[in-house]
Amino acid sequence: MQWTDRIRQVKIVLVIAAVVIAVASLLVSHFLVRDLSNEERHRMEVWAQALRSLNEADETTDLSLVLSVMEGNNTIPVVVLNEEGGIDDYRNIEDTVNISKYAQRMMKAGDTIRVGSQLVCYDESVMLKRLSAWPYVQLGVVLIFVVVAIFALLSSKRAEQNKVWVGLSKETAHQLGTPVSSLMAWVEMLKEQYPDDDLLPEMDKDVKRLQLIADRFSKIGSLPAPVESSMNEVLNHVVDYMDRRTSSQVQMIRHFPDHEVMVMMNASLFEWVIENLCKNAVDAMEGKGTITLTLTEEDQRVVIDVQDTGKGIKKKDLNDVFTPGFTTKKRGWGLGLSLAKRIVEEYHKGHIYVKQSEVGKGTTFRIEMRTK
C-alpha cells in the first residue's frame, strides 16, 4: 500500500504542477498579448495620422517623415477603404485575391480607424497571433509530459509488481517442492505398512493438494500455455472442494448450462481464481450464507458470476479491491484478488470486476472470457 500511496501522491503532485504551469503561462501570455495589442493599436493610430497628413499635403509639405512612418509598417496587415468600400491601398497581405473579404473580417472585429473619408482596417501581426496561440501549445506540451510521466510511473510500478510476483512464486514453488516430495514418499511408505488405515487416503489428498499449490505457483512464475478445457468441470471441481471444507451453513448453488462450455485456459490456475473468490465470499459471510455460481455464454464470451450474501464492499473501497495489499480482514496479505486479476487478465486475456456490491446484502464478482 505504501508504494500505491506514493504513486498516487506523485500523480497528484504532477497534475497540480501541470495546472500551476498552465495557469501561470496563460496569465503571462495574456498580459503580453494585451500589451502588444495595445502597442500595435498605437502604431496603427500613428500610421493613420501619417495617412491623413499625406492626404492633406500640398507642394510645400515635407513628406519624408510621413513616408518613413508609412513605409515602416512591415508586420501589421492594413487595408484602406474609400467611401464606396473600394480598396485604395493595402500592406502586408499575402492573399491579394480575397482582400475585400479580409477587410470585411477586420471591420466585423472592430479593428478600424476613420481617416477623413477613408477607413483604415488592420489585423494582428503574425507575431502577435503566434504569441496568442503559444500558451495553448505550451499547455499541450505540459499535458503530454504529465501523461508520459504518469505512464512511466505506472509502467515502473507494474514492472516492479511483476518482478515481485515472479520472484515470490518461483521461491514458493521451490521451497514447497522438497517437503512435498518427502511427504509423498512417506505416504507411500505408510500405505505399504498400513494398507487398511482410513486416515491415509485423506493424508494422500492433502499431500496432492500441496503438490497442486506448488504447481500453481510454478506456473505463476512462467507463462503457461492455455488448453481447451470445460468450464463446467472447473467450476464443479471448485464447488466440490469448497463443500468439503466449509461449514454446513454455507450453501453452494450452481447455475450451469446443460452442455459443456469449452474455453482456452489453464484449468489449474483458473480454479485458483474461483477458489479465491469463494473463500473471500465465505469470509464475508462469516461462515453462514449462500454462494451462487452462474455460468452463461454471451456473444462468443463466457461469463462467470460469483455472488455471495455477505457484508458487501463499501463504495470507497471498490476501486482498491484488486490492489495488492488491500484487505478488510484482520488477517491476510491482501493478495488473493490481485492474484486473481493477474491470472484472469494477463494469462487468460479476460476481465474481472465487481459487478455489484451492497453493504449488508452481498457482492457479485464477474469474470468475462472469450470462448476461442
Salt bridges, closest charged atoms under 4 A:
ASP35 OD1 - ARG34 NE 3.72
GLU45 OE2 - ARG41 NE 3.49
GLU71 OE2 - ARG91 NH2 3.14
ASP123 OD2 - LYS129 NZ 3.07
GLU188 OE2 - LYS191 NZ 3.74
GLU202 OE2 - LYS205 NZ 3.62
ASP204 OD2 - LYS191 NZ 3.39
ASP204 OD2 - LYS208 NZ 3.34
ASP215 OD2 - LYS219 NZ 3.07
ASP240 OD1 - ARG254 NH2 3.08
GLU271 OE1 - ARG216 NH2 3.55
GLU271 OE1 - HIS237 ND1 3.24
GLU275 OE1 - ARG209 NH2 2.46
GLU275 OE2 - ARG216 NH2 3.14
ASP283 OD2 - LYS329 NZ 3.12
GLU297 OE1 - HIS259 NE2 2.62
GLU298 OE1 - ARG301 NH2 3.10
ASP305 OD2 - LYS355 NZ 3.80
ASP305 OD1 - ARG366 NE 2.74
ASP317 OD1 - LYS316 NZ 3.36
ASP320 OD1 - ARG8 NH2 3.55
GLU345 OE2 - LYS341 NZ 2.97
GLU345 OE2 - HIS351 ND1 3.18
GLU346 OE1 - ARG342 NH1 3.65
GLU358 OE2 - LYS361 NZ 3.55
GLU368 OE1 - ARG301 NH1 2.93
